[in-house]
């Protein structure tokens, strides 16, 4: 998905959780900061190596995952 080009996954990093640009910053951590009321400028001050687009894409990724539908597999 082109609009999520900053979200990476690597089984050898952070247990395979989605991360930002191969760094040890997970999408879940960023979403948690936003959910706790932190603003983009506050997050960028805490993590100066991040960019505003990283936060935007983390939110897009979370929204996309929330819309996924899990279908049960039929028993064989």
CNS distance restraints for C-alpha pairs under 8 A (distance, minus, plus):
assign (resid   1 and name CA) (resid   5 and name CA) 6.84 0.50 0.50
assign (resid   3 and name CA) (resid  57 and name CA) 7.45 0.50 0.50
assign (resid   4 and name CA) (resid  57 and name CA) 5.81 0.50 0.50
assign (resid   4 and name CA) (resid  60 and name CA) 7.59 0.50 0.50
assign (resid   4 and name CA) (resid  61 and name CA) 6.94 0.50 0.50
assign (resid   6 and name CA) (resid  20 and name CA) 5.70 0.50 0.50
assign (resid   6 and name CA) (resid  21 and name CA) 4.93 0.50 0.50
assign (resid   6 and name CA) (resid  54 and name CA) 6.53 0.50 0.50
assign (resid   6 and name CA) (resid  57 and name CA) 6.96 0.50 0.50
assign (resid   7 and name CA) (resid  18 and name CA) 6.18 0.50 0.50
assign (resid   7 and name CA) (resid  19 and name CA) 5.62 0.50 0.50
assign (resid   7 and name CA) (resid  20 and name CA) 5.03 0.50 0.50
assign (resid   7 and name CA) (resid  21 and name CA) 5.89 0.50 0.50
assign (resid   7 and name CA) (resid  22 and name CA) 7.77 0.50 0.50
assign (resid   7 and name CA) (resid  27 and name CA) 7.80 0.50 0.50
assign (resid   7 and name CA) (resid  57 and name CA) 7.26 0.50 0.50
assign (resid   7 and name CA) (resid  58 and name CA) 7.24 0.50 0.50
assign (resid   7 and name CA) (resid  61 and name CA) 7.84 0.50 0.50
assign (resid   8 and name CA) (resid  18 and name CA) 5.57 0.50 0.50
assign (resid   8 and name CA) (resid  19 and name CA) 5.23 0.50 0.50
assign (resid   8 and name CA) (resid  20 and name CA) 6.12 0.50 0.50
assign (resid   8 and name CA) (resid  21 and name CA) 5.85 0.50 0.50
assign (resid   8 and name CA) (resid  22 and name CA) 5.76 0.50 0.50
assign (resid   9 and name CA) (resid  13 and name CA) 7.65 0.50 0.50
assign (resid   9 and name CA) (resid  16 and name CA) 5.53 0.50 0.50
assign (resid   9 and name CA) (resid  17 and name CA) 6.06 0.50 0.50
assign (resid   9 and name CA) (resid  18 and name CA) 4.82 0.50 0.50
assign (resid   9 and name CA) (resid  19 and name CA) 6.07 0.50 0.50
assign (resid   9 and name CA) (resid  22 and name CA) 7.37 0.50 0.50
assign (resid  10 and name CA) (resid  14 and name CA) 7.77 0.50 0.50
assign (resid  10 and name CA) (resid  15 and name CA) 7.68 0.50 0.50
assign (resid  10 and name CA) (resid  16 and name CA) 4.95 0.50 0.50
assign (resid  10 and name CA) (resid  17 and name CA) 7.42 0.50 0.50
assign (resid  10 and name CA) (resid  18 and name CA) 7.81 0.50 0.50
assign (resid  10 and name CA) (resid  22 and name CA) 7.84 0.50 0.50
assign (resid  11 and name CA) (resid  15 and name CA) 5.61 0.50 0.50
assign (resid  11 and name CA) (resid  16 and name CA) 3.89 0.50 0.50
assign (resid  11 and name CA) (resid  17 and name CA) 7.62 0.50 0.50
assign (resid  12 and name CA) (resid  16 and name CA) 6.38 0.50 0.50
assign (resid  13 and name CA) (resid  17 and name CA) 7.54 0.50 0.50
assign (resid  13 and name CA) (resid  24 and name CA) 7.24 0.50 0.50
assign (resid  14 and name CA) (resid  19 and name CA) 7.93 0.50 0.50
assign (resid  14 and name CA) (resid  24 and name CA) 6.66 0.50 0.50
assign (resid  14 and name CA) (resid  26 and name CA) 7.72 0.50 0.50
assign (resid  17 and name CA) (resid  26 and name CA) 6.61 0.50 0.50
assign (resid  17 and name CA) (resid  27 and name CA) 7.87 0.50 0.50
assign (resid  18 and name CA) (resid  26 and name CA) 5.75 0.50 0.50
assign (resid  18 and name CA) (resid  27 and name CA) 5.77 0.50 0.50
assign (resid  18 and name CA) (resid  28 and name CA) 7.86 0.50 0.50
assign (resid  19 and name CA) (resid  23 and name CA) 6.27 0.50 0.50
assign (resid  19 and name CA) (resid  24 and name CA) 6.47 0.50 0.50
assign (resid  19 and name CA) (resid  25 and name CA) 5.45 0.50 0.50
assign (resid  19 and name CA) (resid  26 and name CA) 4.14 0.50 0.50
assign (resid  19 and name CA) (resid  27 and name CA) 5.45 0.50 0.50
assign (resid  20 and name CA) (resid  24 and name CA) 7.38 0.50 0.50
assign (resid  20 and name CA) (resid  25 and name CA) 5.74 0.50 0.50
assign (resid  20 and name CA) (resid  26 and name CA) 6.18 0.50 0.50
assign (resid  20 and name CA) (resid  27 and name CA) 6.63 0.50 0.50
assign (resid  20 and name CA) (resid  54 and name CA) 6.51 0.50 0.50
assign (resid  20 and name CA) (resid  58 and name CA) 7.73 0.50 0.50
assign (resid  25 and name CA) (resid  29 and name CA) 6.83 0.50 0.50
assign (resid  25 and name CA) (resid  30 and name CA) 7.62 0.50 0.50
assign (resid  26 and name CA) (resid  30 and name CA) 6.63 0.50 0.50
assign (resid  27 and name CA) (resid  31 and name CA) 6.16 0.50 0.50
assign (resid  27 and name CA) (resid  58 and name CA) 5.25 0.50 0.50
assign (resid  27 and name CA) (resid  59 and name CA) 7.97 0.50 0.50
assign (resid  27 and name CA) (resid  61 and name CA) 7.89 0.50 0.50
assign (resid  27 and name CA) (resid  62 and name CA) 7.68 0.50 0.50
assign (resid  28 and name CA) (resid  32 and name CA) 6.01 0.50 0.50
assign (resid  28 and name CA) (resid  58 and name CA) 8.00 0.50 0.50
assign (resid  29 and name CA) (resid  33 and name CA) 6.34 0.50 0.50
assign (resid  30 and name CA) (resid  34 and name CA) 6.33 0.50 0.50
assign (resid  30 and name CA) (resid  55 and name CA) 6.73 0.50 0.50
assign (resid  30 and name CA) (resid  58 and name CA) 6.91 0.50 0.50
assign (resid  31 and name CA) (resid  35 and name CA) 6.00 0.50 0.50
assign (resid  31 and name CA) (resid  58 and name CA) 6.88 0.50 0.50
assign (resid  31 and name CA) (resid  59 and name CA) 6.59 0.50 0.50
assign (resid  31 and name CA) (resid  62 and name CA) 7.63 0.50 0.50
assign (resid  32 and name CA) (resid  36 and name CA) 6.10 0.50 0.50
assign (resid  33 and name CA) (resid  37 and name CA) 6.61 0.50 0.50
assign (resid  33 and name CA) (resid  38 and name CA) 5.52 0.50 0.50
assign (resid  33 and name CA) (resid  43 and name CA) 7.46 0.50 0.50
assign (resid  34 and name CA) (resid  38 and name CA) 5.02 0.50 0.50
assign (resid  34 and name CA) (resid  39 and name CA) 6.51 0.50 0.50
assign (resid  34 and name CA) (resid  40 and name CA) 7.84 0.50 0.50
assign (resid  38 and name CA) (resid  42 and name CA) 5.99 0.50 0.50
assign (resid  38 and name CA) (resid  43 and name CA) 6.44 0.50 0.50
assign (resid  39 and name CA) (resid  43 and name CA) 6.25 0.50 0.50
assign (resid  40 and name CA) (resid  44 and name CA) 6.11 0.50 0.50
assign (resid  40 and name CA) (resid  52 and name CA) 6.62 0.50 0.50
assign (resid  40 and name CA) (resid  55 and name CA) 7.23 0.50 0.50
assign (resid  41 and name CA) (resid  45 and name CA) 6.13 0.50 0.50
assign (resid  42 and name CA) (resid  46 and name CA) 6.36 0.50 0.50
assign (resid  43 and name CA) (resid  47 and name CA) 6.08 0.50 0.50
assign (resid  44 and name CA) (resid  48 and name CA) 5.16 0.50 0.50
assign (resid  44 and name CA) (resid  49 and name CA) 7.61 0.50 0.50
assign (resid  44 and name CA) (resid  50 and name CA) 6.09 0.50 0.50
assign (resid  44 and name CA) (resid  51 and name CA) 6.75 0.50 0.50
assign (resid  44 and name CA) (resid  52 and name CA) 7.23 0.50 0.50
assign (resid  50 and name CA) (resid  54 and name CA) 6.42 0.50 0.50
assign (resid  51 and name CA) (resid  55 and name CA) 7.11 0.50 0.50
assign (resid  52 and name CA) (resid  56 and name CA) 6.44 0.50 0.50
assign (resid  53 and name CA) (resid  57 and name CA) 6.03 0.50 0.50
assign (resid  54 and name CA) (resid  58 and name CA) 6.16 0.50 0.50
assign (resid  55 and name CA) (resid  59 and name CA) 6.31 0.50 0.50
assign (resid  56 and name CA) (resid  60 and name CA) 6.29 0.50 0.50
assign (resid  57 and name CA) (resid  61 and name CA) 5.98 0.50 0.50
assign (resid  58 and name CA) (resid  62 and name CA) 6.19 0.50 0.50
assign (resid  59 and name CA) (resid  63 and name CA) 6.18 0.50 0.50
assign (resid  60 and name CA) (resid  64 and name CA) 6.12 0.50 0.50
assign (resid  61 and name CA) (resid  65 and name CA) 6.16 0.50 0.50
assign (resid  62 and name CA) (resid  66 and name CA) 6.09 0.50 0.50
assign (resid  63 and name CA) (resid  67 and name CA) 6.47 0.50 0.50
assign (resid  64 and name CA) (resid  68 and name CA) 6.75 0.50 0.50
